[in-house]
């Protein structure tokens, strides 16, 4: 078990439709023996959607990890200086978060966690989930692919007929992507055909 005893941050942003694929992966990380701390963006901790209530998602994270999530920029900030994580996963990573990360904007707990973690020269893994992945967000994804210590969960078009510009990571590849990133490698193949 390559992730046993690893300290893993799992940051959730507002692509609520992917949560049902992300939470089982959080459970898998815990089963692997990792110590998981969740970090919620402001939107993910406040918005109720047709995919569930924010408080229910937060409760689920608490139950799965046994840890209190991080909700504020102030509480995310020590992750860097105190070197509290081995690796940070942003899953799902929206187009909004991708754009801000690519442009060094730090205005949410998730982005502060990423900034602090990158200062320690450690890996950040992104599980992309955005409806404009092949249009406006593509330049940011490309920029991040060329950024030191940024890795991606393999992704592809989730519905090329109805949403031809949408990209979503294959969430069931989170564990091997984290393992590869901890060794300094991008898990391959990076892009996957539509399902």
C-alpha positions in Angstrom: 0.0 0.0 0.0 1.9 3.0 -1.3 -0.4 5.5 0.3 -0.3 4.0 3.8 0.5 6.7 6.4 0.6 9.4 3.8 -1.0 12.7 4.8 -3.4 13.6 1.9 -5.4 16.7 1.6 -8.5 16.3 -0.5 -10.0 19.7 -1.6 -13.5 19.8 -3.0 -14.8 22.6 -5.3 -18.2 23.2 -6.8 -18.6 20.6 -9.5 -21.3 18.9 -7.4 -22.3 16.4 -10.1 -19.0 14.6 -9.6 -19.3 14.2 -5.8 -20.8 10.7 -6.1 -17.6 9.6 -7.9 -15.2 11.6 -5.6 -16.5 10.4 -2.2 -15.8 6.7 -2.9 -12.3 7.7 -3.7 -11.9 9.4 -0.4 -13.1 6.2 1.2 -10.5 4.3 -0.9 -7.7 6.5 0.4 -8.7 5.9 4.0 -8.9 2.1 3.3 -5.3 2.4 1.8 -4.3 3.7 5.3 -3.8 7.3 4.3 -4.6 10.2 6.8 -7.1 12.3 4.9 -8.0 15.9 5.6 -10.7 17.5 3.5 -10.8 21.1 2.4 -14.0 22.7 1.2 -14.1 25.8 -1.1 -16.6 28.5 -0.1 -19.1 27.3 -2.7 -18.8 23.7 -1.8 -19.5 24.4 1.9 -22.5 26.6 1.2 -24.4 25.7 -2.0 -27.2 23.2 -1.9 -27.8 21.7 -5.3 -29.8 18.9 -6.9 -26.8 16.7 -6.2 -27.2 17.1 -2.4 -27.0 19.6 0.5 -23.7 21.2 1.4 -24.0 20.1 5.1 -24.6 16.5 4.1 -21.4 16.5 2.0 -19.5 18.0 4.9 -20.9 15.4 7.3 -20.0 12.6 4.8 -16.4 13.9 4.7 -16.2 14.0 8.5 -17.5 10.4 8.8 -15.2 9.0 6.0 -12.0 10.6 7.2 -12.6 11.0 11.0 -11.2 14.5 10.7 -12.7 18.0 10.8 -12.6 19.6 7.3 -10.9 22.9 6.6 -13.3 25.7 5.8 -11.4 29.0 5.9 -8.4 30.6 4.2 -7.0 31.2 7.7 -7.2 27.5 8.6 -5.8 26.4 5.2 -2.8 28.7 5.4 -0.8 26.6 8.0 -0.7 23.6 5.7 2.3 25.2 3.9 4.4 26.6 6.7 3.8 23.6 9.0 4.3 21.2 6.1 1.2 19.2 7.1 0.6 17.2 3.9 2.5 14.8 1.6 0.2 15.5 -1.3 -2.8 17.6 -2.1 -5.7 16.4 -4.4 -8.2 18.9 -5.8 -11.2 16.8 -6.7 -13.3 17.9 -8.4 -11.3 20.8 -9.8 -13.6 23.3 -11.6 -12.7 25.6 -14.4 -12.9 28.5 -12.0 -10.4 26.9 -9.6 -8.2 25.9 -12.5 -8.2 29.5 -13.8 -7.3 30.9 -10.4 -4.6 28.4 -9.7 -3.0 29.1 -13.2 -3.0 32.8 -12.4 -1.8 32.6 -8.8 -5.1 33.8 -7.3 -5.6 32.7 -3.7 -9.1 33.6 -2.6 -10.6 30.3 -1.3 -9.4 27.7 1.3 -8.7 25.3 -1.6 -6.4 27.8 -3.4 -4.6 28.7 -0.2 -4.1 25.0 0.5 -2.6 24.6 -3.0 -0.4 27.7 -2.7 0.9 26.6 0.7 1.5 23.1 -0.5 3.4 24.1 -3.6 5.7 26.3 -1.6 7.0 23.1 -0.1 7.9 21.7 -3.5 5.3 18.9 -3.2 2.8 17.5 -5.6 -0.7 18.8 -6.3 -3.0 16.6 -8.2 -6.0 18.0 -10.1 -9.1 16.0 -11.0 -10.6 18.3 -13.7 -14.4 18.7 -14.0 -15.5 21.6 -16.2 -18.0 22.2 -18.9 -15.7 24.6 -20.7 -12.6 22.4 -20.7 -12.1 22.5 -24.4 -12.9 26.2 -24.7 -12.1 28.9 -22.2 -10.5 26.6 -19.6 -8.2 24.8 -22.0 -5.5 27.5 -21.8 -5.4 27.2 -18.0 -5.3 23.4 -18.1 -2.4 23.6 -20.6 -0.6 26.1 -18.4 -1.0 23.9 -15.4 0.2 20.8 -17.3 3.4 22.7 -17.8 3.8 23.7 -14.1 6.2 22.0 -11.8 4.6 19.8 -9.2 1.1 19.9 -10.8 -0.3 16.5 -11.9 -3.6 15.5 -13.5 -6.0 12.6 -13.0 -6.5 11.3 -16.5 -9.4 13.1 -18.1 -11.6 13.1 -21.2 -14.9 14.3 -22.7 -17.7 13.0 -20.5 -20.5 13.6 -23.1 -19.1 14.7 -26.4 -22.5 14.8 -28.1 -24.5 16.8 -25.6 -21.5 18.7 -24.0 -18.8 18.7 -26.6 -16.5 21.1 -24.6 -16.8 19.3 -21.2 -13.9 17.5 -19.6 -14.0 15.3 -16.5 -11.3 13.3 -14.8 -11.7 9.6 -14.5 -12.2 9.6 -10.7 -11.5 5.9 -10.3 -7.9 6.7 -11.3 -7.3 9.0 -8.4 -5.3 6.4 -6.3 -2.8 5.4 -9.0 -2.4 9.1 -10.0 -1.6 10.0 -6.4 0.9 7.2 -6.2 2.6 8.2 -9.4 2.7 11.9 -8.4 4.4 11.0 -5.1 7.1 9.5 -7.3 7.3 12.6 -9.5 5.5 11.1 -12.4 2.4 11.9 -14.3 0.1 8.8 -14.5 -0.5 7.8 -18.1 -2.3 7.9 -20.4 -3.3 11.4 -19.5 -6.2 11.7 -21.9 -9.0 9.2 -22.3 -11.6 8.6 -24.9 -15.2 9.6 -24.2 -17.2 7.0 -22.3 
